[in-house]
Amino acid sequence: MKWMTAIIKPFKLDDVREALADIGVQGLTVTEVKGFGRQKGHTELYRGAEYVVDFLPKLKIEVALEDDQLERAVEAVTEAARTGKVGDGKIFVSDLEQVVRIRTYETGSDAL
């Protein structure tokens, strides 16, 4: 099993959710986060004063996947979240050793 974490632009959430649903991903977790990478933030004007916004709003999507779903899920998120501009985000993948469904005590792939 794999744990996929994707950091994306907030307005791309619906596209990513639909793309994952289309390949059979049943559940995901979304968290509002802030951060920056190569974008380095930007400046904004508020009430005539200019200020620097270092941390930009992003969404973190976390998904537990079967090994055979991983490649399609990475491709789906990449295609759905891509705008072609700096700040599109990143995808991180790590091994998932165990999953337990609390309600039924199912473990491993059955718990997904």
Buried (B, 14 or more C-beta within 10 A) or exposed (E): BBBBBBBBBEEBBEBBBEBBEEBEBEEBEBEEEEBBEEEEEEEEEEEEEEEEEEEBEBBBBBBBBBEEBBEBBBEBBBEBBBEEEEBBBEBEBEEBEEBEEEEEEEEEEEBB
